[in-house]
Amino acid sequence: MQTNLSDAAKRLPHAEEAERILRSCVHCGFCNATCPTYQELGDELDGPRGRIYLIKQFLEQDQVSAKTQEHLDRCLTCRNCETTCPSGVEYHKLLDIGRAAIEVRVPRPLGERILRGALRAVVPRAALFKALVNTGETLRPILPAALRSHLPRAIAAPGIRPVERHARRVLMLEGCVQPALSPNTNAAAARVLDRLGISVVAAAQAGCCGAMDYHLNAQAAGLDRARRNIDAWWPAIENGAEAIVQTASGCGAFVKEYGYLLRDDPHYAAKAKRVSELAKDLVEVIRVEPLENLGLHCAQTLAFHCPCTLQHAQQLGGAVEALLKRLGFHLTAVPDSHLCCGSAGTYSLTQPALSHTLRDNKLDALESGRPDLIATANIGCQTHLDGAGRTPVRHWIELVDQALNTGA
């Protein structure tokens, strides 16, 4: 694709990166075939190719409107298009550059500014978010259905976390919303890792991964959170921690990009690169261990929802499914398993109608094999899918931990 960036665009941060990505696109349109929003809306501008053209038009002509912003907002950033693209277009990087530049130029309506500001103020702060969830639980009987759907149907108690006792040690990102919405997930992960001879090292100062701010176009704030996490983890890294484990694939996808995102920071570039090298989704750590020694044989029938951040961003599609089969779980076939469930971070709040349509489509596919439960690997997807009140949805590590404790 030929480009001719305007003088104003050339002065933007990462203008050269945007131009490089634009030039890699051959506008073949294969991406539209796997884009959930294009499939649903049928509008060229609500597919990756159209959004690339919108960003190109903005960078070349220095003109942009609220309509352009709306089409970019509708993107789930599921990165399905990147998995499909024969030219290796790094679409999500271009989208981040375009969204951030357009955010400065196009004032949002007051309601959108309030919603986005509230999300950024509450969600990344684990204690505040937990207090809000607890309040919602108390008021559940009188809450409107739309609000109730964002609360978990049941919150499992976390149980006991094992003490540090093994020579092998890993860090674990606790997350910002998961401790409130599914506190048992990280506890279950720590117990299973302990059974495999791996201890989880606490890093209390680590917090939100930064994805929330970054993808709501507050990119500087998102990178500041990344720096704080690097500082919190660094002592344990220097002391030999072999990995930084994420049980939420959305967080994992972002932490794995710390090295890229902070590549120009002279104080953090080297450390961020090392953190990204150590960042592992939980399945990457567990699948290489002698799982057969656990003696687990479970007869439950599951449908596995592979989050976009696991299969497209981290290229780990099929990894959890293979692990669960090794442990004896029965997995049903899931049609169109590459398509997004509509959670996509804050998307279910900023684009509720489209998000719910995608959710219902995904649940129809997941339930087509009549599973006992639906398993997933990301707290956003888990809460979003479970909020429909249909087949229960849990993190896969909780099911493994439960089977280990019950022998089921």
C-alpha positions in Angstrom: 0.0 0.0 0.0 1.5 3.4 -1.0 1.5 6.1 1.6 2.1 9.8 1.7 1.8 11.0 5.3 1.0 14.6 6.0 3.5 16.9 7.7 1.3 16.9 10.8 1.2 13.1 10.8 4.9 12.8 10.5 5.3 14.7 13.8 3.1 12.2 15.6 4.6 9.6 18.0 5.4 6.4 16.1 4.6 7.9 12.7 7.3 5.7 11.1 5.8 2.6 12.7 2.4 3.5 11.4 3.7 4.0 7.9 5.6 0.7 8.0 2.5 -1.2 9.0 0.3 0.6 6.4 2.8 -0.3 3.6 2.7 -4.0 4.6 -1.1 -4.2 3.8 -1.9 -5.4 0.3 -5.7 -4.7 0.8 -6.6 -8.3 -0.1 -9.6 -8.4 2.2 -8.9 -11.9 3.7 -9.1 -10.2 7.2 -12.8 -9.3 6.7 -13.7 -12.9 6.3 -12.8 -13.6 10.0 -13.7 -10.2 11.5 -16.6 -10.6 14.0 -17.8 -7.0 13.6 -17.7 -7.1 9.8 -19.6 -10.4 9.8 -22.3 -8.9 12.1 -22.6 -5.4 10.5 -21.6 -6.0 6.9 -19.9 -2.6 6.6 -16.5 -2.3 5.0 -15.6 0.3 7.5 -16.3 -2.1 10.4 -13.7 -4.5 9.1 -9.9 -4.4 9.4 -9.3 -3.3 5.8 -11.8 -0.5 6.1 -10.3 0.7 9.4 -6.8 0.6 8.0 -8.1 2.9 5.2 -9.6 5.2 7.7 -6.4 5.5 9.6 -4.5 6.0 6.4 -6.9 8.7 5.3 -6.4 10.5 8.6 -2.6 10.3 8.5 -2.5 11.5 4.9 -5.1 14.2 4.8 -5.1 15.3 8.4 -8.9 15.1 8.5 -11.0 13.1 10.9 -14.5 12.9 12.2 -16.5 11.3 15.0 -17.7 8.7 12.4 -14.1 7.6 12.0 -13.7 7.3 15.7 -16.9 5.3 15.9 -15.7 2.7 13.4 -12.4 2.3 15.3 -14.2 2.1 18.6 -16.2 -0.8 17.3 -13.1 -2.9 16.7 -12.8 -5.6 19.4 -9.0 -5.8 18.9 -9.5 -9.5 18.9 -6.6 -9.8 16.3 -8.3 -12.6 14.4 -7.4 -10.6 11.3 -3.7 -10.9 12.2 -4.0 -14.7 12.4 -5.7 -14.7 9.0 -3.5 -12.0 7.2 -1.1 -13.5 4.6 1.1 -10.4 4.7 1.7 -10.3 8.5 0.1 -6.9 9.0 0.4 -5.9 12.7 -3.0 -4.4 12.7 -3.4 -3.9 16.5 -0.3 -1.7 16.6 -1.6 0.5 13.9 -5.0 0.7 15.6 -3.4 1.8 18.9 -1.5 4.5 17.1 -4.5 5.7 15.1 -6.9 5.6 18.1 -4.6 7.6 20.3 -4.0 10.3 17.7 -7.7 10.6 16.8 -8.6 10.8 20.5 -6.8 14.1 20.7 -8.6 15.5 17.7 -12.2 14.3 18.2 -14.0 15.4 21.4 -16.2 12.7 22.8 -19.7 13.3 24.0 -20.0 13.9 27.7 -21.6 10.5 28.4 -18.7 8.6 26.8 -16.1 10.7 28.7 -17.8 10.0 32.0 -18.0 6.2 31.3 -14.4 6.0 30.1 -13.2 8.1 33.0 -15.1 6.0 35.5 -13.7 2.8 34.1 -10.2 4.1 34.3 -10.7 5.3 37.8 -12.3 2.1 39.2 -11.3 -1.0 37.3 -7.5 -0.9 37.6 -7.7 -0.4 41.4 -8.3 -3.8 42.8 -9.5 -2.7 46.3 -11.9 -0.1 44.9 -13.2 -2.5 42.3 -13.7 -5.2 44.9 -15.7 -2.8 47.1 -17.8 -2.0 44.1 -18.5 -5.7 43.4 -19.3 -6.3 47.0 -21.8 -3.4 46.9 -23.3 -4.8 43.8 -23.7 -8.2 45.5 -25.6 -6.6 48.3 -27.9 -4.7 46.0 -28.2 -7.6 43.5 -32.0 -8.1 44.1 -32.8 -4.6 43.1 -30.3 -4.0 40.3 -31.4 -3.8 36.7 -30.8 -6.9 34.7 -28.1 -5.1 32.6 -26.1 -4.4 35.7 -26.6 -7.8 37.3 -25.2 -9.4 34.1 -21.8 -7.9 34.9 -21.7 -9.6 38.3 -20.6 -13.2 38.8 -23.5 -15.6 39.5 -21.4 -17.2 42.3 -18.0 -16.2 43.7 -16.0 -19.3 44.9 -14.0 -18.8 48.0 -10.3 -18.8 47.2 -9.3 -21.5 49.6 -5.8 -21.8 51.1 -2.8 -20.8 49.0 0.4 -22.9 49.6 3.4 -21.4 51.3 6.6 -20.9 49.3 8.6 -24.1 49.8 10.1 -25.2 46.4 13.4 -24.3 44.8 11.5 -23.5 41.6 9.7 -20.2 41.8 7.5 -18.1 39.6 5.8 -14.7 39.9 2.1 -14.4 39.3 0.2 -11.3 38.1 -2.8 -11.1 40.5 -4.7 -8.7 38.3 -7.2 -5.9 39.1 -10.7 -7.4 38.5 -10.0 -11.2 39.0 -9.4 -11.0 42.8 -13.0 -9.6 43.1 -14.8 -11.5 40.4 -13.0 -14.9 40.6 -10.6 -15.0 43.6 -10.2 -18.7 43.5 -8.5 -18.6 40.1 -5.1 -17.5 41.2 -5.4 -19.6 44.4 -6.2 -22.7 42.3 -3.3 -22.0 40.0 -0.9 -21.7 43.0 -2.2 -25.0 44.4 -1.7 -26.9 41.1 1.7 -25.4 40.6 2.6 -26.4 44.1 1.6 -30.0 43.3 4.1 -29.8 40.4 6.9 -28.5 42.6 6.7 -24.8 41.7 6.1 -22.1 44.3 4.4 -18.7 43.6 6.3 -15.7 44.9 4.3 -12.8 46.2 4.8 -9.4 44.6 2.4 -7.2 46.5 3.3 -3.9 44.7 2.4 -5.3 41.3 -1.1 -4.2 40.1 -3.1 -3.7 36.9 -1.1 -4.7 33.8 -1.9 -1.4 32.2 -4.1 -2.7 29.3 -7.2 -1.0 30.6 -5.7 2.5 30.4 -3.8 1.8 27.2 -6.7 0.5 25.2 -8.9 3.4 26.4 -6.4 5.7 24.7 -4.7 6.8 28.0 -1.5 5.2 26.8 0.9 7.1 29.0 -1.0 5.9 32.1 -1.0 2.4 30.8 2.8 2.5 30.4 3.3 3.9 33.9 1.5 0.9 35.3 3.8 -1.3 33.3 6.8 0.4 34.8 5.4 -0.1 38.3 5.0 -3.8 37.7 8.5 -4.1 36.3 9.8 -2.4 39.5 7.7 -4.7 41.7 8.9 -7.9 39.9 12.5 -7.0 39.4 13.9 -8.1 42.8 12.3 -11.6 42.4 13.6 -11.8 38.8 17.1 -11.0 40.0 16.7 -13.8 42.6 15.9 -16.4 40.0 12.1 -16.4 39.4 11.8 -18.5 36.2 8.6 -17.0 34.8 5.9 -14.4 35.3 2.6 -16.3 35.1 -0.7 -14.8 34.0 -4.0 -16.7 34.5 -5.9 -14.0 32.5 -4.9 -14.2 28.9 -5.8 -10.6 28.3 -3.2 -9.5 30.8 -0.7 -12.0 29.5 -1.0 -10.6 26.0 -0.3 -7.1 27.2 2.6 -8.0 29.5 4.2 -9.9 26.6 4.3 -6.6 24.8 6.0 -4.6 27.5 9.3 -5.0 25.7 7.8 -3.5 22.5 5.8 -0.8 24.2 8.8 0.5 26.3 11.5 0.0 23.6 12.3 3.7 23.5 12.4 4.2 27.3 16.2 4.3 28.2 15.5 3.4 31.8 13.1 0.5 31.2 13.7 -0.9 27.7 16.1 -3.7 28.8 14.1 -4.6 31.9 10.8 -4.6 29.9 12.3 -6.9 27.3 13.4 -9.3 30.0 9.9 -9.2 31.6 8.3 -10.0 28.2 10.6 -12.9 27.8 9.6 -14.3 31.2 5.9 -13.6 30.7 4.0 -16.9 30.3 0.4 -17.9 30.2 -0.3 -20.5 32.9 -0.8 -23.2 30.2 2.7 -22.6 28.9 4.2 -23.4 32.4 2.0 -26.4 33.2 1.9 -28.2 29.9 5.7 -29.0 30.0 5.4 -30.6 33.5 4.8 -34.3 34.1 1.0 -34.0 34.4 0.6 -37.7 34.3 2.1 -37.9 37.8 -0.9 -36.0 39.2 -3.0 -39.1 38.6 -6.0 -37.1 37.5 -8.8 -38.7 35.4 -11.9 -36.5 35.1 -15.1 -37.5 33.4 -16.6 -34.0 33.1 -17.6 -32.9 29.6 -16.4 -29.4 28.8 -16.6 -26.9 26.0 -13.5 -24.7 26.0 -13.8 -21.1 24.9 -10.3 -20.1 23.7 -10.0 -16.3 24.3 -8.8 -14.1 21.4 -6.0 -13.0 23.6 -4.8 -16.6 23.9 -5.3 -17.9 20.4 -4.6 -14.8 18.3 -2.5 -12.5 20.4 -0.4 -15.2 22.1 -0.8 -17.8 19.4 -1.6 -20.5 21.9 -4.8 -21.8 20.3 -5.3 -25.5 21.2 -2.8 -25.5 24.1 -5.3 -25.6 26.9 -7.5 -28.0 25.0 -4.6 -30.4 24.6 -3.7 -30.1 28.3 -7.3 -30.8 29.5 -7.4 -33.9 27.2 -4.2 -35.1 28.7 -5.8 -34.8 32.1 -8.9 -36.9 31.1 -11.5 -34.2 30.5 -13.9 -34.8 27.6 -14.0 -31.7 25.3 -16.9 -31.0 22.9 -16.3 -29.5 19.4 -17.0 -25.8 19.2 -18.0 -24.3 15.8 -16.4 -21.0 14.8 -14.1 -21.2 17.8 -11.9 -18.5 16.3 -14.6 -15.8 16.7 -14.7 -13.3 19.7 -17.2 -13.6 22.5 -17.6 -9.9 22.6 -16.0 -9.2 26.0 -12.8 -7.6 24.8 -11.9 -5.7 28.0 -14.3 -2.9 28.4 -16.1 -3.5 25.1 -19.2 -5.0 26.8 -19.7 -1.7 28.5 -18.7 0.7 25.7 -20.5 -1.3 22.9 -23.1 -3.3 24.8 -25.6 -4.1 22.0 -22.9 -5.5 19.6 -21.1 -7.2 22.5 -24.3 -9.1 23.6 -25.0 -10.3 20.1 -21.5 -11.7 19.9 -21.9 -13.3 23.3 -25.1 -15.0 22.4 -23.6 -16.3 19.1 -20.6 -17.6 21.1 -22.8 -19.3 23.7 -24.8 -21.0 21.0 -21.6 -22.5 19.5 -20.2 -23.5 22.9 -23.5 -25.2 24.0 -24.0 -27.0 20.7 -22.1 -30.1 22.1 -24.2 -30.1 25.4 -21.3 -29.6 27.8 -21.6 -29.8 31.6 -19.5 -26.7 31.9 -17.8 -24.1 29.8 -14.1 -23.4 30.6 -12.1 -20.4 29.5 -8.7 -18.7 30.2 -9.6 -15.0 30.7 -11.6 -13.4 33.5 -13.3 -10.9 31.1 -14.6 -13.7 28.9 -15.6 -15.7 31.9 -17.7 -13.0 33.5 -19.2 -11.9 30.1 -20.3 -15.4 29.1 -21.4 -16.4 32.6 -23.5 -13.2 32.8 -26.0 -14.5 30.3 -27.2 -17.0 32.9 -26.8 -20.0 30.7 -24.2 -22.8 31.0 -21.9 -22.0 33.9 -18.4 -20.7 32.9 -15.2 -21.2 35.0 -11.5 -20.8 34.5 -10.0 -24.1 33.4 -7.4 -24.2 36.3 -10.2 -24.2 38.8 -11.6 -27.3 37.2 -8.2 -29.0 37.3 -7.8 -28.0 41.0 -11.2 -29.2 41.9 -10.6 -32.6 40.2 -7.3 -33.0 42.0 -9.1 -32.4 45.4 -12.1 -34.6 44.7 -10.6 -37.2 42.5 -13.6 -36.7 40.1 
